[in-house]
Amino acid sequence: MEDRMIDTLGSFKDKWEKNKRLAFEETLREGSEIFNWILQRNGFENPEGFKRYLRNKKRILDAGCGNGRVTALLRRYSQMSAEIVAIDFVSSQIAKENLEAFGLSRGVVFLQKICLKISQNLKNLISLLSGGSSSPIGP
Ligand SMILES: C[S@@+](CC[C@H](N)C(=O)[O-])C[C@H]1O[C@@H](n2cnc3c(N)ncnc32)[C@H](O)[C@@H]1O
């Protein structure tokens, strides 16, 4: 692994371990500033549009899930039959604990893995799911 990547993942590890629930509840609160920001920056005008987009999705990837706040949104607004895969190299366990605490972990698989060699299409998907605060690291 490159030094740059080690540093970045190290900072994220620190961030999530110190703030396991950072912005988690606010993200889930429909109508909150963070909730609206995540939807709007991903092209959804309202929760109904988000739900409509997710309606036929059978598998949803949240690559770089952090503490799971967006994974939780995806769980709440997708159909229960959809499988959600939440990946993070440093915080998949924190995401799992958070979703369990909020009763939103059903059908969600949490993986502690590094996402590398991401194709452009997948990058677009990741950008959508990650809440856009930054892109995942990868070649
Ligand atoms: C900016 S945070 C976004 C977290 C979350 N999606 C959100 O919106 O709150 C990016 C997350 O991606 C993870 N990450 C970055 N690059 C990664 C990679 N190549 N493989 C796995 N996880 C990665 C980091 O550990 C961090 O938790």
The ligand as an SDF file (V2000), in Angstrom:
LIG
                    3D

 27 29  0  0  0  0  0  0  0  0999 V2000
  -15.0690   10.7090    3.2980 C   0  0  0  0  0  0  0  0  0  0  0  0
  -15.3780    9.1910    4.1240 S   0  0  0  0  0  0  0  0  0  0  0  0
  -17.0670    8.9580    3.6700 C   0  0  0  0  0  0  0  0  0  0  0  0
  -17.7730    8.0400    4.6010 C   0  0  0  0  0  0  0  0  0  0  0  0
  -19.2600    7.8590    4.3260 C   0  0  0  0  0  0  0  0  0  0  0  0
  -19.5330    7.3670    2.9940 N   0  0  0  0  0  0  0  0  0  0  0  0
  -20.0270    9.1360    4.5820 C   0  0  0  0  0  0  0  0  0  0  0  0
  -20.5520    9.7540    3.6330 O   0  0  0  0  0  0  0  0  0  0  0  0
  -20.1080    9.5190    5.7540 O   0  0  0  0  0  0  0  0  0  0  0  0
  -14.5400    7.9990    3.0780 C   0  0  0  0  0  0  0  0  0  0  0  0
  -14.4350    6.6020    3.6860 C   0  0  0  0  0  0  0  0  0  0  0  0
  -13.9170    5.7530    2.6960 O   0  0  0  0  0  0  0  0  0  0  0  0
  -12.9400    4.8770    3.2460 C   0  0  0  0  0  0  0  0  0  0  0  0
  -12.0130    4.5480    2.1590 N   0  0  0  0  0  0  0  0  0  0  0  0
  -11.3220    5.4250    1.3940 C   0  0  0  0  0  0  0  0  0  0  0  0
  -10.6410    4.7740    0.4360 N   0  0  0  0  0  0  0  0  0  0  0  0
  -10.8980    3.4460    0.6120 C   0  0  0  0  0  0  0  0  0  0  0  0
  -10.5120    2.2730   -0.0810 C   0  0  0  0  0  0  0  0  0  0  0  0
   -9.6830    2.3230   -1.1390 N   0  0  0  0  0  0  0  0  0  0  0  0
  -10.9810    1.0780    0.3480 N   0  0  0  0  0  0  0  0  0  0  0  0
  -11.8160    0.9960    1.4240 C   0  0  0  0  0  0  0  0  0  0  0  0
  -12.2260    2.0850    2.1150 N   0  0  0  0  0  0  0  0  0  0  0  0
  -11.7870    3.3060    1.7000 C   0  0  0  0  0  0  0  0  0  0  0  0
  -12.3250    5.6460    4.3980 C   0  0  0  0  0  0  0  0  0  0  0  0
  -11.8060    4.7790    5.3960 O   0  0  0  0  0  0  0  0  0  0  0  0
  -13.5030    6.4860    4.8850 C   0  0  0  0  0  0  0  0  0  0  0  0
  -14.1750    5.8500    5.9590 O   0  0  0  0  0  0  0  0  0  0  0  0
  1  2  1  0
  2  3  1  0
  2 10  1  0
  3  4  1  0
  4  5  1  0
  5  6  1  0
  5  7  1  0
  7  8  2  0
  7  9  1  0
 10 11  1  0
 11 12  1  0
 11 26  1  0
 12 13  1  0
 13 14  1  0
 13 24  1  0
 14 15  1  0
 14 23  1  0
 15 16  2  0
 16 17  1  0
 17 18  1  0
 17 23  2  0
 18 19  1  0
 18 20  2  0
 20 21  1  0
 21 22  2  0
 22 23  1  0
 24 25  1  0
 24 26  1  0
 26 27  1  0
M  CHG  2   2   1   9  -1
M  END
$$$$
